Amino acid sequence: MILINFKVYRETFGEGAIKLAEACKAVTEKTGVKIYPVVAAIDAYRIIKEVGMEVMIQHTDGMAEGTKSGFVSTEQAMRLGVSGSLLNHSEHKMKPGTIKKILAAWPKGFKSVVCIQTQGQAERWAKNIKPDYIAYEPAYLIANQEKSVATEKPEVIKKMVELYKEIPLLVGAGIHSIEDVKISLELGAKGILVSSAIVKSANPEADLLKLAEVFTEF
């Protein structure tokens, strides 16, 4: 599984989000590898309808409905056809207690991906949560074009796989090469998170295809 975090890069504004989602869909159809665009909430419904593929959003505040101006409702996102959401990305951190509270009321069938930045976080509190996926992303490696979590922290990837056992591990932060993907999957990860390596690519579909093709070997 591959998650492409669109973030709020200018390349994803307006029609850019549609074009990038279309590239994701094309690679999924060519390889059979499940790819989720992880999009801004304001783009999610349009991509679902115009591109015809599943998407996740980058954050949800976990609430259902009510007097919460400016918040992202999990229930509303699900009713609009969104498939899931990230929680606790290093660029949108949440308190451990808040994460646990949100997950306790998480709607069935809506995929939860909780991001963890360090092994220490996992051992202190995140080992007790039960999301659908754990994503390990050391913050200092995010958007790094030379180093990645796979090259710098392979021992932690292995430890995370052992720690979570039945919860699939995704890895991100600096993932940009075929070798990064191979290392991650060999260590037991079930997927990757990428962003700038694809979003800012001159040819997103071609570069994403290279990464997706590695999955077909496992």
Kinemage of the C-alpha trace (Angstrom):
@kinemage 1
@onewidth
@group {chain A} dominant
@subgroup {mainchain}
@vectorlist {calphas} color= white
{ca met a 1} P 0.000 0.000 0.000
{ca ile a 2} L 1.204 3.471 -0.850
{ca leu a 3} L -0.070 6.698 0.661
{ca ile a 4} L 0.685 9.885 -1.269
{ca asn a 5} L 0.405 12.874 1.044
{ca phe a 6} L -0.633 15.855 -1.082
{ca lys a 7} L -0.088 18.192 1.900
{ca val a 8} L -0.852 21.768 0.787
{ca tyr a 9} L 1.860 22.028 -1.822
{ca arg a 10} L 1.042 24.486 -4.577
{ca glu a 11} L 1.263 21.623 -7.069
{ca thr a 12} L -1.958 20.229 -5.569
{ca phe a 13} L -3.998 23.430 -5.745
{ca gly a 14} L -7.143 23.292 -7.879
{ca glu a 15} L -6.687 21.131 -10.968
{ca gly a 16} L -3.309 20.006 -9.658
{ca ala a 17} L -5.025 17.769 -7.112
{ca ile a 18} L -7.124 16.164 -9.831
{ca lys a 19} L -4.137 15.530 -12.105
{ca leu a 20} L -2.081 14.001 -9.308
{ca ala a 21} L -4.977 11.785 -8.223
{ca glu a 22} L -5.372 10.644 -11.831
{ca ala a 23} L -1.678 9.665 -11.826
{ca cys a 24} L -2.255 7.648 -8.646
{ca lys a 25} L -5.221 5.887 -10.207
{ca ala a 26} L -3.266 5.098 -13.384
{ca val a 27} L -0.451 3.463 -11.403
{ca thr a 28} L -2.920 1.443 -9.330
{ca glu a 29} L -4.517 0.144 -12.529
{ca lys a 30} L -1.139 -0.740 -14.053
{ca thr a 31} L 0.295 -2.520 -11.017
{ca gly a 32} L -2.605 -3.595 -8.822
{ca val a 33} L -0.907 -1.877 -5.876
{ca lys a 34} L -3.343 -0.040 -3.597
{ca ile a 35} L -2.602 3.688 -3.632
{ca tyr a 36} L -4.397 6.284 -1.537
{ca pro a 37} L -4.108 9.979 -2.275
{ca val a 38} L -4.045 11.628 1.163
{ca val a 39} L -5.629 14.942 0.357
{ca ala a 40} L -6.761 18.197 1.908
{ca ala a 41} L -10.317 17.908 3.196
{ca ile a 42} L -11.510 20.581 0.745
{ca asp a 43} L -10.384 18.422 -2.209
{ca ala a 44} L -11.564 15.009 -1.048
{ca tyr a 45} L -15.150 14.965 -2.348
{ca arg a 46} L -14.204 16.385 -5.757
{ca ile a 47} L -11.462 13.788 -6.284
{ca ile a 48} L -13.785 10.945 -5.290
{ca lys a 49} L -16.397 12.103 -7.792
{ca glu a 50} L -14.212 13.242 -10.696
{ca val a 51} L -11.384 10.716 -10.520
{ca gly a 52} L -13.353 7.811 -9.117
{ca met a 53} L -10.923 6.503 -6.537
{ca glu a 54} L -10.643 6.138 -2.789
{ca val a 55} L -8.936 8.888 -0.847
{ca met a 56} L -7.895 9.598 2.711
{ca ile a 57} L -7.660 12.994 4.354
{ca gln a 58} L -4.680 14.426 6.185
{ca his a 59} L -6.390 15.023 9.522
{ca thr a 60} L -9.683 14.711 11.326
{ca asp a 61} L -10.732 16.147 14.662
{ca gly a 62} L -12.773 13.068 15.431
{ca met a 63} L -16.064 14.736 16.186
{ca ala a 64} L -19.422 13.789 14.700
{ca glu a 65} L -21.410 17.012 14.386
{ca gly a 66} L -22.280 20.140 16.311
{ca thr a 67} L -20.937 23.582 17.179
{ca lys a 68} L -17.364 23.058 16.034
{ca ser a 69} L -16.583 25.699 13.410
{ca gly a 70} L -13.398 25.055 11.493
{ca phe a 71} L -13.021 21.438 12.586
{ca val a 72} L -13.011 18.354 10.347
{ca ser a 73} L -15.764 15.915 11.265
{ca thr a 74} L -14.876 12.236 10.958
{ca glu a 75} L -18.512 11.300 10.460
{ca gln a 76} L -19.013 13.919 7.769
{ca ala a 77} L -15.892 12.773 5.916
{ca met a 78} L -17.069 9.176 5.989
{ca arg a 79} L -20.543 10.089 4.728
{ca leu a 80} L -18.953 11.937 1.816
{ca gly a 81} L -17.100 8.771 0.797
{ca val a 82} L -13.673 9.434 2.295
{ca ser a 83} L -11.971 6.130 3.192
{ca gly a 84} L -9.861 7.166 6.171
{ca ser a 85} L -7.556 9.704 7.752
{ca leu a 86} L -4.125 10.300 9.151
{ca leu a 87} L -3.840 11.267 12.797
{ca asn a 88} L -0.866 12.873 14.551
{ca his a 89} L 1.252 13.663 11.506
{ca ser a 90} L 4.411 15.460 12.638
{ca glu a 91} L 3.065 18.592 10.930
{ca his a 92} L -0.243 18.285 12.811
{ca lys a 93} L 0.593 16.753 16.165
{ca met a 94} L -2.008 15.690 18.703
{ca lys a 95} L -1.832 14.844 22.395
{ca pro a 96} L -1.781 11.105 23.195
{ca gly a 97} L -4.967 11.419 25.229
{ca thr a 98} L -6.736 13.116 22.322
{ca ile a 99} L -5.676 10.360 19.929
{ca lys a 100} L -6.971 7.660 22.280
{ca lys a 101} L -10.265 9.505 22.720
{ca ile a 102} L -10.749 9.923 18.973
{ca leu a 103} L -9.942 6.279 18.245
{ca ala a 104} L -12.379 5.144 20.931
{ca ala a 105} L -15.201 6.741 18.946
{ca trp a 106} L -13.788 5.955 15.502
{ca pro a 107} L -16.469 4.866 13.011
{ca lys a 108} L -16.285 1.283 11.799
{ca gly a 109} L -14.939 0.979 8.279
{ca phe a 110} L -13.124 4.321 8.318
{ca lys a 111} L -9.387 3.609 8.121
{ca ser a 112} L -7.197 5.103 10.841
{ca val a 113} L -3.493 5.769 10.275
{ca val a 114} L -1.697 7.025 13.378
{ca cys a 115} L 1.685 8.604 12.746
{ca ile a 116} L 4.502 8.021 15.228
{ca gln a 117} L 7.728 10.014 15.079
{ca thr a 118} L 9.975 8.022 17.431
{ca gln a 119} L 10.457 4.581 18.919
{ca gly a 120} L 10.111 6.211 22.325
{ca gln a 121} L 6.585 7.380 21.543
{ca ala a 122} L 5.653 3.867 20.509
{ca glu a 123} L 7.036 2.339 23.697
{ca arg a 124} L 5.600 5.002 26.047
{ca trp a 125} L 2.011 5.236 24.830
{ca ala a 126} L 1.395 4.292 21.209
{ca lys a 127} L 1.892 0.580 21.815
{ca asn a 128} L -1.484 0.603 23.566
{ca ile a 129} L -3.554 2.072 20.737
{ca lys a 130} L -5.323 0.028 18.071
{ca pro a 131} L -5.545 1.943 14.790
{ca asp a 132} L -5.819 0.185 11.448
{ca tyr a 133} L -2.253 1.241 10.589
{ca ile a 134} L 0.758 2.689 12.343
{ca ala a 135} L 2.966 5.008 10.291
{ca tyr a 136} L 6.538 5.542 11.426
{ca glu a 137} L 7.854 8.899 10.209
{ca pro a 138} L 10.855 10.522 11.910
{ca ala a 139} L 10.144 14.232 11.552
{ca tyr a 140} L 13.727 15.257 10.774
{ca leu a 141} L 13.780 13.087 7.632
{ca ile a 142} L 10.550 14.359 6.101
{ca ala a 143} L 11.138 15.834 2.616
{ca asn a 144} L 14.803 14.812 2.726
{ca gln a 145} L 15.989 14.115 -0.825
{ca glu a 146} L 19.174 12.264 0.164
{ca lys a 147} L 18.370 10.289 3.313
{ca ser a 148} L 15.297 8.325 4.311
{ca val a 149} L 13.873 6.398 7.220
{ca ala a 150} L 14.860 3.212 5.388
{ca thr a 151} L 18.538 4.152 5.164
{ca glu a 152} L 18.853 5.932 8.513
{ca lys a 153} L 16.542 3.992 10.842
{ca pro a 154} L 16.182 0.414 9.536
{ca glu a 155} L 16.605 -1.015 13.033
{ca val a 156} L 13.645 1.043 14.263
{ca ile a 157} L 11.466 -0.128 11.374
{ca lys a 158} L 12.229 -3.712 12.390
{ca lys a 159} L 11.519 -2.910 16.055
{ca met a 160} L 8.197 -1.268 15.161
{ca val a 161} L 7.132 -4.319 13.163
{ca glu a 162} L 7.893 -6.514 16.178
{ca leu a 163} L 6.184 -4.147 18.603
{ca tyr a 164} L 2.894 -3.838 16.734
{ca lys a 165} L 2.713 -7.392 15.380
{ca glu a 166} L -0.883 -7.517 14.110
{ca ile a 167} L -1.112 -3.828 13.156
{ca pro a 168} L 0.385 -3.190 9.689
{ca leu a 169} L 3.309 -0.770 9.690
{ca leu a 170} L 3.746 1.936 7.083
{ca val a 171} L 6.982 3.898 6.838
{ca gly a 172} L 7.646 7.373 5.566
{ca ala a 173} L 9.998 10.357 5.777
{ca gly a 174} L 12.406 10.792 2.905
{ca ile a 175} L 11.199 7.716 1.009
{ca his a 176} L 12.061 8.441 -2.613
{ca ser a 177} L 13.912 5.529 -4.194
{ca ile a 178} L 13.378 1.927 -5.244
{ca glu a 179} L 15.965 0.908 -2.663
{ca asp a 180} L 14.030 2.715 0.097
{ca val a 181} L 10.932 0.706 -0.752
{ca lys a 182} L 12.811 -2.599 -0.926
{ca ile a 183} L 14.448 -2.067 2.464
{ca ser a 184} L 11.138 -1.121 4.066
{ca leu a 185} L 9.276 -4.149 2.737
{ca glu a 186} L 12.120 -6.547 3.515
{ca leu a 187} L 12.032 -5.358 7.133
{ca gly a 188} L 8.339 -6.160 7.383
{ca ala a 189} L 6.594 -2.895 6.564
{ca lys a 190} L 3.338 -3.264 4.637
{ca gly a 191} L 3.428 0.083 2.891
{ca ile a 192} L 5.011 3.492 2.504
{ca leu a 193} L 4.100 7.152 2.804
{ca val a 194} L 5.575 9.537 0.283
{ca ser a 195} L 4.972 13.181 -0.483
{ca ser a 196} L 7.430 15.611 -2.070
{ca ala a 197} L 9.210 12.877 -4.064
{ca ile a 198} L 5.982 12.408 -6.030
{ca val a 199} L 4.049 15.659 -5.586
{ca lys a 200} L 6.947 17.795 -6.759
{ca ser a 201} L 8.169 15.391 -9.429
{ca ala a 202} L 8.356 16.514 -13.050
{ca asn a 203} L 6.645 13.213 -13.916
{ca pro a 204} L 4.663 11.977 -10.890
{ca glu a 205} L 3.121 8.987 -12.645
{ca ala a 206} L 6.458 7.622 -13.892
{ca asp a 207} L 8.175 8.064 -10.534
{ca leu a 208} L 5.257 6.557 -8.625
{ca leu a 209} L 5.195 3.606 -11.018
{ca lys a 210} L 8.829 2.814 -10.199
{ca leu a 211} L 8.055 2.680 -6.502
{ca ala a 212} L 4.829 0.699 -6.949
{ca glu a 213} L 6.504 -1.943 -9.100
{ca val a 214} L 8.700 -2.916 -6.123
{ca phe a 215} L 5.573 -4.110 -4.293
{ca thr a 216} L 4.869 -6.648 -7.025
{ca glu a 217} L 8.084 -8.442 -6.058
{ca phe a 218} L 6.861 -9.163 -2.523
